[in-house]
Amino acid sequence: MTTTPHTHRTVVEALLQQHQLEVPAEELDLLVQAYPARRAAVQALYELDGVRYEEPAVIFEPRV
């Protein structure tokens, strides 16, 4: 699926609305500009082989 700047704005606006967040127009523009890089970073996390079901690196052990 290819995305366009118009699609990025739609996604960002939908996410903000879903979480009942209101932002000024200037901040919305910044979020839309940053969205492609953030989305790519999140997607990269899913592409790491062999770590999907691993424990997080930092674990709190209350019994110690």
PyMOL Python script that loads the backbone (N, CA, C, O; Angstrom):
from pymol import cmd

cmd.read_pdbstr("""\
ATOM      1  N   MET A   1       0.842  -1.177   0.000  1.00  0.00           N
ATOM      2  CA  MET A   1       0.000   0.000   0.000  1.00  0.00           C
ATOM      3  C   MET A   1       0.885   1.237   0.000  1.00  0.00           C
ATOM      4  O   MET A   1       1.744   1.389   0.868  1.00  0.00           O
ATOM      5  N   THR A   2       0.682   2.100  -0.948  1.00  0.00           N
ATOM      6  CA  THR A   2       1.417   3.354  -0.952  1.00  0.00           C
ATOM      7  C   THR A   2       0.586   4.405  -0.244  1.00  0.00           C
ATOM      8  O   THR A   2      -0.643   4.409  -0.324  1.00  0.00           O
ATOM      9  N   THR A   3       1.270   5.288   0.443  1.00  0.00           N
ATOM     10  CA  THR A   3       0.564   6.345   1.153  1.00  0.00           C
ATOM     11  C   THR A   3       0.997   7.687   0.618  1.00  0.00           C
ATOM     12  O   THR A   3       2.127   7.856   0.161  1.00  0.00           O
ATOM     13  N   THR A   4       0.111   8.616   0.677  1.00  0.00           N
ATOM     14  CA  THR A   4       0.369   9.975   0.207  1.00  0.00           C
ATOM     15  C   THR A   4       0.271  10.920   1.390  1.00  0.00           C
ATOM     16  O   THR A   4      -0.240  10.538   2.443  1.00  0.00           O
ATOM     17  N   PRO A   5       0.753  12.152   1.236  1.00  0.00           N
ATOM     18  CA  PRO A   5       0.600  13.121   2.332  1.00  0.00           C
ATOM     19  C   PRO A   5      -0.854  13.286   2.763  1.00  0.00           C
ATOM     20  O   PRO A   5      -1.135  13.483   3.945  1.00  0.00           O
ATOM     21  N   HIS A   6      -1.776  13.207   1.807  1.00  0.00           N
ATOM     22  CA  HIS A   6      -3.201  13.317   2.163  1.00  0.00           C
ATOM     23  C   HIS A   6      -3.608  12.153   3.064  1.00  0.00           C
ATOM     24  O   HIS A   6      -4.343  12.337   4.035  1.00  0.00           O
ATOM     25  N   THR A   7      -3.128  10.959   2.737  1.00  0.00           N
ATOM     26  CA  THR A   7      -3.431   9.786   3.549  1.00  0.00           C
ATOM     27  C   THR A   7      -2.795   9.917   4.932  1.00  0.00           C
ATOM     28  O   THR A   7      -3.405   9.534   5.930  1.00  0.00           O
ATOM     29  N   HIS A   8      -1.581  10.450   5.000  1.00  0.00           N
ATOM     30  CA  HIS A   8      -0.925  10.649   6.293  1.00  0.00           C
ATOM     31  C   HIS A   8      -1.766  11.563   7.176  1.00  0.00           C
ATOM     32  O   HIS A   8      -1.952  11.279   8.360  1.00  0.00           O
ATOM     33  N   ARG A   9      -2.269  12.640   6.623  1.00  0.00           N
ATOM     34  CA  ARG A   9      -3.094  13.570   7.390  1.00  0.00           C
ATOM     35  C   ARG A   9      -4.352  12.864   7.892  1.00  0.00           C
ATOM     36  O   ARG A   9      -4.761  13.046   9.039  1.00  0.00           O
ATOM     37  N   THR A  10      -4.953  12.064   7.030  1.00  0.00           N
ATOM     38  CA  THR A  10      -6.165  11.337   7.420  1.00  0.00           C
ATOM     39  C   THR A  10      -5.881  10.390   8.574  1.00  0.00           C
ATOM     40  O   THR A  10      -6.662  10.311   9.523  1.00  0.00           O
ATOM     41  N   VAL A  11      -4.767   9.669   8.499  1.00  0.00           N
ATOM     42  CA  VAL A  11      -4.409   8.716   9.561  1.00  0.00           C
ATOM     43  C   VAL A  11      -4.131   9.449  10.865  1.00  0.00           C
ATOM     44  O   VAL A  11      -4.636   9.055  11.916  1.00  0.00           O
ATOM     45  N   VAL A  12      -3.334  10.512  10.809  1.00  0.00           N
ATOM     46  CA  VAL A  12      -2.995  11.258  12.018  1.00  0.00           C
ATOM     47  C   VAL A  12      -4.249  11.849  12.638  1.00  0.00           C
ATOM     48  O   VAL A  12      -4.427  11.774  13.854  1.00  0.00           O
ATOM     49  N   GLU A  13      -5.110  12.428  11.840  1.00  0.00           N
ATOM     50  CA  GLU A  13      -6.359  12.998  12.364  1.00  0.00           C
ATOM     51  C   GLU A  13      -7.233  11.915  12.998  1.00  0.00           C
ATOM     52  O   GLU A  13      -7.849  12.146  14.038  1.00  0.00           O
ATOM     53  N   ALA A  14      -7.289  10.732  12.372  1.00  0.00           N
ATOM     54  CA  ALA A  14      -8.088   9.640  12.927  1.00  0.00           C
ATOM     55  C   ALA A  14      -7.521   9.159  14.257  1.00  0.00           C
ATOM     56  O   ALA A  14      -8.275   8.877  15.188  1.00  0.00           O
ATOM     57  N   LEU A  15      -6.190   9.063  14.352  1.00  0.00           N
ATOM     58  CA  LEU A  15      -5.570   8.635  15.610  1.00  0.00           C
ATOM     59  C   LEU A  15      -5.827   9.653  16.725  1.00  0.00           C
ATOM     60  O   LEU A  15      -6.122   9.280  17.860  1.00  0.00           O
ATOM     61  N   LEU A  16      -5.713  10.916  16.394  1.00  0.00           N
ATOM     62  CA  LEU A  16      -5.976  11.951  17.397  1.00  0.00           C
ATOM     63  C   LEU A  16      -7.431  11.912  17.843  1.00  0.00           C
ATOM     64  O   LEU A  16      -7.730  12.029  19.032  1.00  0.00           O
ATOM     65  N   GLN A  17      -8.322  11.749  16.889  1.00  0.00           N
ATOM     66  CA  GLN A  17      -9.747  11.686  17.221  1.00  0.00           C
ATOM     67  C   GLN A  17     -10.051  10.444  18.063  1.00  0.00           C
ATOM     68  O   GLN A  17     -10.825  10.518  19.018  1.00  0.00           O
ATOM     69  N   GLN A  18      -9.455   9.317  17.720  1.00  0.00           N
ATOM     70  CA  GLN A  18      -9.673   8.074  18.458  1.00  0.00           C
ATOM     71  C   GLN A  18      -9.303   8.240  19.923  1.00  0.00           C
ATOM     72  O   GLN A  18      -9.964   7.689  20.804  1.00  0.00           O
ATOM     73  N   HIS A  19      -8.253   8.996  20.179  1.00  0.00           N
ATOM     74  CA  HIS A  19      -7.780   9.188  21.550  1.00  0.00           C
ATOM     75  C   HIS A  19      -8.264  10.497  22.161  1.00  0.00           C
ATOM     76  O   HIS A  19      -7.795  10.922  23.217  1.00  0.00           O
ATOM     77  N   GLN A  20      -9.212  11.124  21.472  1.00  0.00           N
ATOM     78  CA  GLN A  20      -9.857  12.358  21.944  1.00  0.00           C
ATOM     79  C   GLN A  20      -8.840  13.450  22.266  1.00  0.00           C
ATOM     80  O   GLN A  20      -8.917  14.100  23.308  1.00  0.00           O
ATOM     81  N   LEU A  21      -7.886  13.639  21.357  1.00  0.00           N
ATOM     82  CA  LEU A  21      -6.861  14.662  21.515  1.00  0.00           C
ATOM     83  C   LEU A  21      -7.097  15.775  20.502  1.00  0.00           C
ATOM     84  O   LEU A  21      -7.382  15.520  19.332  1.00  0.00           O
ATOM     85  N   GLU A  22      -6.976  16.988  20.962  1.00  0.00           N
ATOM     86  CA  GLU A  22      -7.080  18.140  20.070  1.00  0.00           C
ATOM     87  C   GLU A  22      -5.743  18.856  20.075  1.00  0.00           C
ATOM     88  O   GLU A  22      -5.170  19.115  21.134  1.00  0.00           O
ATOM     89  N   VAL A  23      -5.255  19.171  18.900  1.00  0.00           N
ATOM     90  CA  VAL A  23      -3.974  19.867  18.778  1.00  0.00           C
ATOM     91  C   VAL A  23      -4.156  21.073  17.865  1.00  0.00           C
ATOM     92  O   VAL A  23      -5.018  21.070  16.986  1.00  0.00           O
ATOM     93  N   PRO A  24      -3.341  22.099  18.076  1.00  0.00           N
ATOM     94  CA  PRO A  24      -3.398  23.259  17.172  1.00  0.00           C
ATOM     95  C   PRO A  24      -2.993  22.852  15.750  1.00  0.00           C
ATOM     96  O   PRO A  24      -2.324  21.836  15.558  1.00  0.00           O
ATOM     97  N   ALA A  25      -3.396  23.634  14.779  1.00  0.00           N
ATOM     98  CA  ALA A  25      -3.128  23.333  13.371  1.00  0.00           C
ATOM     99  C   ALA A  25      -1.629  23.200  13.097  1.00  0.00           C
ATOM    100  O   ALA A  25      -1.217  22.336  12.324  1.00  0.00           O
ATOM    101  N   GLU A  26      -0.813  24.050  13.726  1.00  0.00           N
ATOM    102  CA  GLU A  26       0.632  23.990  13.510  1.00  0.00           C
ATOM    103  C   GLU A  26       1.201  22.658  14.005  1.00  0.00           C
ATOM    104  O   GLU A  26       2.062  22.065  13.355  1.00  0.00           O
ATOM    105  N   GLU A  27       0.719  22.197  15.149  1.00  0.00           N
ATOM    106  CA  GLU A  27       1.198  20.928  15.689  1.00  0.00           C
ATOM    107  C   GLU A  27       0.713  19.764  14.831  1.00  0.00           C
ATOM    108  O   GLU A  27       1.437  18.788  14.634  1.00  0.00           O
ATOM    109  N   LEU A  28      -0.500  19.869  14.330  1.00  0.00           N
ATOM    110  CA  LEU A  28      -1.020  18.830  13.441  1.00  0.00           C
ATOM    111  C   LEU A  28      -0.131  18.709  12.204  1.00  0.00           C
ATOM    112  O   LEU A  28       0.175  17.599  11.768  1.00  0.00           O
ATOM    113  N   ASP A  29       0.283  19.834  11.642  1.00  0.00           N
ATOM    114  CA  ASP A  29       1.165  19.802  10.481  1.00  0.00           C
ATOM    115  C   ASP A  29       2.478  19.098  10.808  1.00  0.00           C
ATOM    116  O   ASP A  29       2.984  18.319  10.001  1.00  0.00           O
ATOM    117  N   LEU A  30       3.029  19.371  11.988  1.00  0.00           N
ATOM    118  CA  LEU A  30       4.277  18.713  12.402  1.00  0.00           C
ATOM    119  C   LEU A  30       4.081  17.208  12.582  1.00  0.00           C
ATOM    120  O   LEU A  30       4.943  16.417  12.199  1.00  0.00           O
ATOM    121  N   LEU A  31       2.959  16.821  13.158  1.00  0.00           N
ATOM    122  CA  LEU A  31       2.673  15.400  13.346  1.00  0.00           C
ATOM    123  C   LEU A  31       2.519  14.685  12.001  1.00  0.00           C
ATOM    124  O   LEU A  31       2.981  13.557  11.835  1.00  0.00           O
ATOM    125  N   VAL A  32       1.870  15.345  11.051  1.00  0.00           N
ATOM    126  CA  VAL A  32       1.686  14.760   9.721  1.00  0.00           C
ATOM    127  C   VAL A  32       3.036  14.605   9.029  1.00  0.00           C
ATOM    128  O   VAL A  32       3.277  13.592   8.372  1.00  0.00           O
ATOM    129  N   GLN A  33       3.919  15.591   9.164  1.00  0.00           N
ATOM    130  CA  GLN A  33       5.249  15.500   8.557  1.00  0.00           C
ATOM    131  C   GLN A  33       6.071  14.373   9.185  1.00  0.00           C
ATOM    132  O   GLN A  33       6.835  13.701   8.492  1.00  0.00           O
ATOM    133  N   ALA A  34       5.919  14.166  10.484  1.00  0.00           N
ATOM    134  CA  ALA A  34       6.704  13.158  11.193  1.00  0.00           C
ATOM    135  C   ALA A  34       6.120  11.750  11.043  1.00  0.00           C
ATOM    136  O   ALA A  34       6.819  10.770  11.298  1.00  0.00           O
ATOM    137  N   TYR A  35       4.884  11.634  10.644  1.00  0.00           N
ATOM    138  CA  TYR A  35       4.204  10.338  10.605  1.00  0.00           C
ATOM    139  C   TYR A  35       4.919   9.273   9.764  1.00  0.00           C
ATOM    140  O   TYR A  35       5.078   8.153  10.249  1.00  0.00           O
ATOM    141  N   PRO A  36       5.357   9.557   8.536  1.00  0.00           N
ATOM    142  CA  PRO A  36       5.986   8.488   7.738  1.00  0.00           C
ATOM    143  C   PRO A  36       7.214   7.875   8.416  1.00  0.00           C
ATOM    144  O   PRO A  36       7.394   6.658   8.389  1.00  0.00           O
ATOM    145  N   ALA A  37       8.048   8.705   9.015  1.00  0.00           N
ATOM    146  CA  ALA A  37       9.244   8.181   9.688  1.00  0.00           C
ATOM    147  C   ALA A  37       8.860   7.366  10.919  1.00  0.00           C
ATOM    148  O   ALA A  37       9.455   6.320  11.178  1.00  0.00           O
ATOM    149  N   ARG A  38       7.881   7.832  11.674  1.00  0.00           N
ATOM    150  CA  ARG A  38       7.448   7.097  12.870  1.00  0.00           C
ATOM    151  C   ARG A  38       6.819   5.767  12.479  1.00  0.00           C
ATOM    152  O   ARG A  38       7.066   4.747  13.122  1.00  0.00           O
ATOM    153  N   ARG A  39       6.012   5.775  11.433  1.00  0.00           N
ATOM    154  CA  ARG A  39       5.358   4.546  10.986  1.00  0.00           C
ATOM    155  C   ARG A  39       6.401   3.534  10.519  1.00  0.00           C
ATOM    156  O   ARG A  39       6.283   2.343  10.805  1.00  0.00           O
ATOM    157  N   ALA A  40       7.418   4.004   9.801  1.00  0.00           N
ATOM    158  CA  ALA A  40       8.488   3.123   9.335  1.00  0.00           C
ATOM    159  C   ALA A  40       9.261   2.536  10.515  1.00  0.00           C
ATOM    160  O   ALA A  40       9.648   1.367  10.484  1.00  0.00           O
ATOM    161  N   ALA A  41       9.487   3.334  11.546  1.00  0.00           N
ATOM    162  CA  ALA A  41      10.208   2.846  12.726  1.00  0.00           C
ATOM    163  C   ALA A  41       9.406   1.761  13.440  1.00  0.00           C
ATOM    164  O   ALA A  41       9.969   0.755  13.873  1.00  0.00           O
ATOM    165  N   VAL A  42       8.118   1.957  13.561  1.00  0.00           N
ATOM    166  CA  VAL A  42       7.269   0.939  14.203  1.00  0.00           C
ATOM    167  C   VAL A  42       7.245  -0.330  13.356  1.00  0.00           C
ATOM    168  O   VAL A  42       7.338  -1.434  13.890  1.00  0.00           O
ATOM    169  N   GLN A  43       7.122  -0.179  12.052  1.00  0.00           N
ATOM    170  CA  GLN A  43       7.108  -1.345  11.167  1.00  0.00           C
ATOM    171  C   GLN A  43       8.416  -2.118  11.267  1.00  0.00           C
ATOM    172  O   GLN A  43       8.415  -3.347  11.204  1.00  0.00           O
ATOM    173  N   ALA A  44       9.520  -1.418  11.420  1.00  0.00           N
ATOM    174  CA  ALA A  44      10.826  -2.074  11.532  1.00  0.00           C
ATOM    175  C   ALA A  44      10.895  -2.966  12.771  1.00  0.00           C
ATOM    176  O   ALA A  44      11.582  -3.987  12.761  1.00  0.00           O
ATOM    177  N   LEU A  45      10.194  -2.590  13.826  1.00  0.00           N
ATOM    178  CA  LEU A  45      10.181  -3.429  15.032  1.00  0.00           C
ATOM    179  C   LEU A  45       9.549  -4.794  14.756  1.00  0.00           C
ATOM    180  O   LEU A  45       9.970  -5.801  15.325  1.00  0.00           O
ATOM    181  N   TYR A  46       8.557  -4.825  13.898  1.00  0.00           N
ATOM    182  CA  TYR A  46       7.884  -6.081  13.571  1.00  0.00           C
ATOM    183  C   TYR A  46       8.708  -6.952  12.636  1.00  0.00           C
ATOM    184  O   TYR A  46       8.428  -8.142  12.496  1.00  0.00           O
ATOM    185  N   GLU A  47       9.715  -6.382  11.997  1.00  0.00           N
ATOM    186  CA  GLU A  47      10.505  -7.122  11.027  1.00  0.00           C
ATOM    187  C   GLU A  47      11.761  -7.749  11.621  1.00  0.00           C
ATOM    188  O   GLU A  47      12.531  -8.376  10.894  1.00  0.00           O
ATOM    189  N   LEU A  48      11.983  -7.597  12.906  1.00  0.00           N
ATOM    190  CA  LEU A  48      13.145  -8.208  13.553  1.00  0.00           C
ATOM    191  C   LEU A  48      12.879  -9.698  13.756  1.00  0.00           C
ATOM    192  O   LEU A  48      11.958 -10.084  14.476  1.00  0.00           O
ATOM    193  N   ASP A  49      13.692 -10.522  13.114  1.00  0.00           N
ATOM    194  CA  ASP A  49      13.506 -11.970  13.223  1.00  0.00           C
ATOM    195  C   ASP A  49      13.873 -12.471  14.616  1.00  0.00           C
ATOM    196  O   ASP A  49      14.875 -12.051  15.195  1.00  0.00           O
ATOM    197  N   GLY A  50      13.063 -13.357  15.136  1.00  0.00           N
ATOM    198  CA  GLY A  50      13.392 -14.051  16.359  1.00  0.00           C
ATOM    199  C   GLY A  50      13.188 -13.298  17.654  1.00  0.00           C
ATOM    200  O   GLY A  50      13.512 -13.827  18.717  1.00  0.00           O
ATOM    201  N   VAL A  51      12.670 -12.097  17.610  1.00  0.00           N
ATOM    202  CA  VAL A  51      12.502 -11.356  18.865  1.00  0.00           C
ATOM    203  C   VAL A  51      11.035 -11.067  19.190  1.00  0.00           C
ATOM    204  O   VAL A  51      10.739 -10.443  20.209  1.00  0.00           O
ATOM    205  N   ARG A  52      10.149 -11.502  18.360  1.00  0.00           N
ATOM    206  CA  ARG A  52       8.744 -11.182  18.571  1.00  0.00           C
ATOM    207  C   ARG A  52       8.221 -11.683  19.920  1.00  0.00           C
ATOM    208  O   ARG A  52       7.448 -10.991  20.583  1.00  0.00           O
ATOM    209  N   TYR A  53       8.636 -12.869  20.320  1.00  0.00           N
ATOM    210  CA  TYR A  53       8.102 -13.444  21.548  1.00  0.00           C
ATOM    211  C   TYR A  53       9.111 -13.454  22.691  1.00  0.00           C
ATOM    212  O   TYR A  53       8.901 -14.135  23.694  1.00  0.00           O
ATOM    213  N   GLU A  54      10.190 -12.714  22.550  1.00  0.00           N
ATOM    214  CA  GLU A  54      11.197 -12.638  23.599  1.00  0.00           C
ATOM    215  C   GLU A  54      10.736 -11.734  24.733  1.00  0.00           C
ATOM    216  O   GLU A  54       9.888 -10.861  24.546  1.00  0.00           O
ATOM    217  N   GLU A  55      11.311 -11.958  25.912  1.00  0.00           N
ATOM    218  CA  GLU A  55      11.035 -11.092  27.051  1.00  0.00           C
ATOM    219  C   GLU A  55      11.665  -9.722  26.814  1.00  0.00           C
ATOM    220  O   GLU A  55      12.676  -9.614  26.121  1.00  0.00           O
ATOM    221  N   PRO A  56      11.076  -8.686  27.381  1.00  0.00           N
ATOM    222  CA  PRO A  56      11.701  -7.372  27.261  1.00  0.00           C
ATOM    223  C   PRO A  56      13.082  -7.374  27.913  1.00  0.00           C
ATOM    224  O   PRO A  56      13.355  -8.206  28.778  1.00  0.00           O
ATOM    225  N   ALA A  57      13.938  -6.471  27.515  1.00  0.00           N
ATOM    226  CA  ALA A  57      15.297  -6.421  28.033  1.00  0.00           C
ATOM    227  C   ALA A  57      15.317  -6.023  29.509  1.00  0.00           C
ATOM    228  O   ALA A  57      16.193  -6.459  30.256  1.00  0.00           O
ATOM    229  N   VAL A  58      14.372  -5.213  29.926  1.00  0.00           N
ATOM    230  CA  VAL A  58      14.322  -4.769  31.316  1.00  0.00           C
ATOM    231  C   VAL A  58      13.146  -5.453  32.001  1.00  0.00           C
ATOM    232  O   VAL A  58      11.993  -5.262  31.615  1.00  0.00           O
ATOM    233  N   ILE A  59      13.447  -6.249  33.019  1.00  0.00           N
ATOM    234  CA  ILE A  59      12.410  -6.976  33.746  1.00  0.00           C
ATOM    235  C   ILE A  59      12.521  -6.652  35.226  1.00  0.00           C
ATOM    236  O   ILE A  59      13.609  -6.704  35.800  1.00  0.00           O
ATOM    237  N   PHE A  60      11.412  -6.323  35.831  1.00  0.00           N
ATOM    238  CA  PHE A  60      11.374  -6.065  37.265  1.00  0.00           C
ATOM    239  C   PHE A  60      11.051  -7.378  37.978  1.00  0.00           C
ATOM    240  O   PHE A  60      10.003  -7.977  37.734  1.00  0.00           O
ATOM    241  N   GLU A  61      11.922  -7.813  38.831  1.00  0.00           N
ATOM    242  CA  GLU A  61      11.717  -9.054  39.588  1.00  0.00           C
ATOM    243  C   GLU A  61      11.464  -8.680  41.045  1.00  0.00           C
ATOM    244  O   GLU A  61      12.416  -8.398  41.773  1.00  0.00           O
ATOM    245  N   PRO A  62      10.197  -8.671  41.495  1.00  0.00           N
ATOM    246  CA  PRO A  62       9.877  -8.219  42.847  1.00  0.00           C
ATOM    247  C   PRO A  62      10.339  -9.171  43.953  1.00  0.00           C
ATOM    248  O   PRO A  62      10.427  -8.761  45.110  1.00  0.00           O
ATOM    249  N   ARG A  63      10.635 -10.426  43.626  1.00  0.00           N
ATOM    250  CA  ARG A  63      11.018 -11.403  44.641  1.00  0.00           C
ATOM    251  C   ARG A  63      12.498 -11.299  45.040  1.00  0.00           C
ATOM    252  O   ARG A  63      12.941 -11.998  45.951  1.00  0.00           O
ATOM    253  N   VAL A  64      13.241 -10.451  44.382  1.00  0.00           N
ATOM    254  CA  VAL A  64      14.673 -10.337  44.680  1.00  0.00           C
ATOM    255  C   VAL A  64      14.878  -9.418  45.857  1.00  0.00           C
ATOM    256  O   VAL A  64      16.014  -9.187  46.269  1.00  0.00           O
TER     257      VAL A  64
END
""", "prot")
cmd.dss("prot")
cmd.show_as("cartoon", "prot")
cmd.util.cbc("prot")
cmd.orient("prot")
